[in-house]
Amino acid sequence: MATLTITINSVQQTIEASPEMPLLWVLRDLLGLTGTKFGCGLGLCGACTVHLAGKPIRSCVTPIGKVAGQAITTIEGLAADLSHPLQQAWIAENVPQCGYCQPGQLMAAAALLAQTPAPTEADIDQAMSGNLCRCGTYQRIRRAIQRAAQEDLK
């Protein structure tokens, strides 16, 4: 066990954990931030996507020891009051069905829009290609990203 300092959603926290513990389990089990989901455990499905210094990463395969001291944003840090343009677009486009993959989808989309404010369909496809949706709401996800990008440009 080690004492690690991490910054989650702009709040500095000190935790006791093995440096090899996946970030996902630190978030869910040690900090009670259960919005980030466990999907495959291999970093392949995207359900566990969070931002590390603004870039999307898979928290299920990221050891906490490698990210200590860096800024991490989870779905809870996107906008707790649902005011983020992506959250508004997700609601307007009725994106979620079961909703399980949605935190990872939103975090991947937020990283895309932060880097590419006016993405093309190809940009969206590339950025979202690693996030799986078992319900198949990909067309609604694309429309929501496009809607959020248009709202941000107004």
C-alpha positions in Angstrom: 0.0 0.0 0.0 1.1 3.6 -0.7 -0.3 7.0 0.1 -1.1 8.7 -3.1 -2.4 12.2 -3.9 -4.8 12.5 -6.8 -7.0 15.3 -8.2 -10.4 14.1 -9.1 -12.9 16.6 -10.6 -10.7 19.4 -9.4 -10.7 18.1 -5.8 -7.3 16.9 -4.4 -7.7 13.6 -2.5 -5.2 11.5 -0.6 -5.8 7.7 -0.7 -4.2 4.5 0.5 -3.9 2.0 -2.3 -1.6 -0.2 -4.2 0.0 1.7 -7.0 -1.1 -1.1 -9.3 -4.8 -0.8 -8.4 -6.8 0.2 -11.5 -8.0 3.8 -11.4 -11.5 2.5 -12.0 -11.5 0.7 -8.6 -10.1 3.7 -6.9 -12.9 5.9 -8.3 -15.7 3.4 -7.5 -14.6 1.6 -4.4 -12.4 4.1 -2.6 -14.0 7.4 -3.6 -17.6 6.3 -4.2 -17.7 7.8 -7.7 -19.8 5.1 -9.3 -20.7 7.0 -12.6 -17.7 5.4 -14.3 -18.6 1.9 -15.3 -16.8 -1.4 -15.5 -17.4 -3.0 -18.8 -14.8 -5.4 -20.2 -11.9 -4.9 -17.8 -9.5 -4.9 -20.8 -9.8 -1.3 -22.0 -11.7 -2.4 -25.1 -15.3 -1.2 -24.6 -14.9 2.3 -23.3 -17.4 2.2 -20.5 -14.7 3.2 -18.1 -13.5 6.3 -20.0 -12.4 9.2 -17.9 -10.1 12.2 -18.8 -6.5 12.4 -17.7 -5.3 16.0 -18.2 -8.1 16.4 -20.7 -7.4 13.2 -22.7 -9.7 10.2 -22.7 -8.2 7.1 -21.0 -9.5 3.7 -20.0 -9.6 3.7 -16.2 -9.9 -0.1 -15.9 -6.4 -0.7 -17.2 -4.7 2.5 -15.9 -2.8 1.9 -12.6 -3.4 4.6 -10.0 0.3 4.9 -9.5 0.8 6.1 -13.1 -1.7 8.9 -12.8 -1.2 10.2 -9.2 -0.6 13.9 -9.2 -2.4 14.5 -12.5 -5.9 15.9 -13.1 -8.6 13.3 -13.6 -12.2 14.1 -14.6 -15.0 11.6 -14.3 -18.5 11.8 -15.6 -19.5 13.3 -12.2 -17.1 16.2 -13.0 -18.5 16.9 -16.5 -21.4 18.9 -15.0 -23.3 17.8 -12.0 -26.3 19.9 -12.9 -26.5 18.4 -16.5 -25.7 21.8 -18.0 -22.8 20.6 -20.2 -23.8 21.0 -23.9 -23.2 17.2 -24.5 -25.5 16.3 -21.6 -28.2 18.6 -22.9 -27.7 17.1 -26.4 -27.9 13.6 -25.1 -31.2 14.4 -23.5 -32.6 16.2 -26.6 -31.6 13.4 -28.9 -32.9 10.7 -26.5 -29.6 8.9 -26.7 -29.6 6.4 -23.8 -31.4 3.2 -23.9 -30.0 1.0 -21.1 -27.5 3.8 -20.3 -24.7 1.6 -19.1 -22.1 2.8 -21.7 -23.2 6.4 -21.6 -20.7 7.8 -19.1 -17.9 6.5 -21.3 -19.6 7.7 -24.4 -20.0 11.2 -23.0 -16.4 11.4 -21.7 -15.1 10.3 -25.1 -17.3 12.9 -26.9 -16.3 15.7 -24.4 -12.6 15.0 -25.2 -13.4 15.1 -28.9 -15.2 18.4 -28.7 -12.5 19.9 -26.5 -9.9 19.1 -29.2 -12.1 19.5 -32.3 -15.0 22.0 -31.6 -16.5 21.4 -35.1 -16.0 17.7 -35.8 -16.8 16.1 -39.1 -18.6 12.8 -39.2 -15.3 11.1 -39.8 -13.8 12.9 -36.7 -16.8 11.6 -34.6 -16.5 8.1 -36.0 -12.8 8.0 -35.2 -13.0 9.5 -31.7 -16.0 7.2 -30.7 -14.8 4.0 -32.4 -13.5 2.5 -29.2 -16.7 3.0 -27.3 -19.2 0.2 -27.6 -23.0 0.5 -27.2 -24.8 -2.8 -26.9 -28.1 -1.1 -27.6 -26.8 0.3 -30.9 -27.6 4.0 -30.3 -24.6 5.1 -32.5 -26.7 7.3 -34.8 -28.3 9.1 -31.8 -24.8 9.5 -30.3 -23.5 11.0 -33.5 -26.5 13.4 -33.7 -26.0 14.5 -30.1 -22.3 15.2 -30.7 -23.2 17.3 -33.7 -25.9 19.1 -31.8 -23.6 19.9 -28.9 -20.9 21.1 -31.4 -23.5 23.5 -33.0 -24.6 24.7 -29.6 -21.1 25.5 -28.5 -20.5 27.5 -31.7 -23.5 29.7 -31.1 
